[in-house]
Amino acid sequence: MQSSVLVSSFAEIAREKGIDRDTLQMIMEDVFRAMIRKRYGADDAFEIIFNPDHGDIQILHIQEVVPDYDLEDPVTQIEVSKAKLIDEDFDVEDEVASEVSIADFGRRAVMTARQTFSQRIRDIEKENVFQEYSEIIGEIVVGEIYQVRRREVLVIHNKTELVLPREEQIYKDRYRKGDMLRAVVKEVRRETGTSPQVIISRADPVFMERLFELEVPEIYDGIVEIKRIVREPGDRAKVAVVSHDERIDPVGACVGVKGVRIHAVVRELGNENIDVLEYSDDPHTLIRHALSPANPVDTSINDDLVPPRAKVVVRADEVSQAIGRGGINIRLASMLTGYEIDVYREISETEEDIEIGEFSDAFSEETLEKLRNIGCDTAKAVLELSVDELARRSGLDGETAAGVIRVIRAEFDEEEELES
């Protein structure tokens, strides 16, 4: 009776955890064989028989009959006189099968068996979680927020805990317990002694790609292909697309009638500003498209440098658009194209400007060279940049960058005073 109770309790745990019958039987056999080895030192002389219909288990001890006084191993052998007490027909070299009761192992052994079984189930659960989520890396999951921590948000999906770290969040998002959250599975980490950690992301470019697949049938069907996505999550992104059907406009397909398709993606991403542009294998064309909404009048590239650089000339009234607030547009364009882009302002023949070399008495040659390297070979080209952007692109420290702009602006102020 005790064996059926034990087996039933094992089966109940397995059902709760979604463990199939074959796996259950394999685990139970391992557990009972461990009990046998603990008591007898080996399990070779034992046979375990399952009766799944009755939810019972039978353990048979198989021993070879040997002559009296020739017993060498009491686990695998039994003397003929003792065998005949079981059945008079037994003789030397026969095999005796006697049933072992679970109760014979003792209460402590049964408790250990329960613990071992539970541990095996937990190990299988961990492996199942690892396998399940490893197979859907890069796919969207929807779960319920159940805990918001300072550095991470915990989400429940199919009874599994998913982790959204701060670096994978969109900084504009606000998370509340009980809300549903959509994210992409980024990676599954094996953690020693604990369950695998499933990392999800809303900041990864793949999340945006999957959202476009949901909203744009042409992308889902492979007619329009997303070639590259670069993002500063929550602020701005650039998506380069190409059409494999000349009748389909890839940008129009992604935007949709009155922007309905792209607006669905934008809303999910906290109103992130998304520029969709047509991809080109020609780097000149790709760079021009990437600097949208600016429209460069001239582009030249140098592939010999590391990283390769591009010199782009735009109209004076489009310089700020090309660079973007805080330099975000030119940063994303550089990430998308793989070129370090230097923006030059178009100078008309009638416009007065000053060659940067004229400031050799005010700036060191090293500073002048750094300015030339980023396309600032005239004074007005420098004044098109903010202090932060000049410092970031040129490598000058903030104080030096501020001094450069101050000196150049003072030069033009003096010229205006003289003219007036």
Secondary structure, DSSP 8 states (H G I E B T S, - for coil): -HHHHHHHHHHHHHHHHT--HHHHHHHHHHHHHHHHHHHHS--TTEEEEEETTTTEEEEEEEEEEE-TT--S-TTTEEEHHHHHHH-TT--TT-EEEEEE-GGGG-HHHHHHHHHHHHHHHHHHHHHHHHHHHHTTTTSEEEEEEEEE-SSEEEEEETTEEEEEEGGGS-TT----TT-EEEEEEEEEE--TTS--EEEEESSSHHHHHHHHHHH-HHHHTTSEEEEEEEEETTTEEEEEEEESSTTS-HHHHHH-GGGHHHHHHHHHTTS-EEEEEE--SSHHHHHHHHTTTS--SEEEEETTSSS-EEEEEE-GGGHHHHH-GGGHHHHHHHHHHSSEEEEEE---TT----BGGGGTTTS-HHHHHHHHHTT--BHHHHHTS-HHHHHHHH---HHHHHHHHHHHHHHHHHHHHHH-
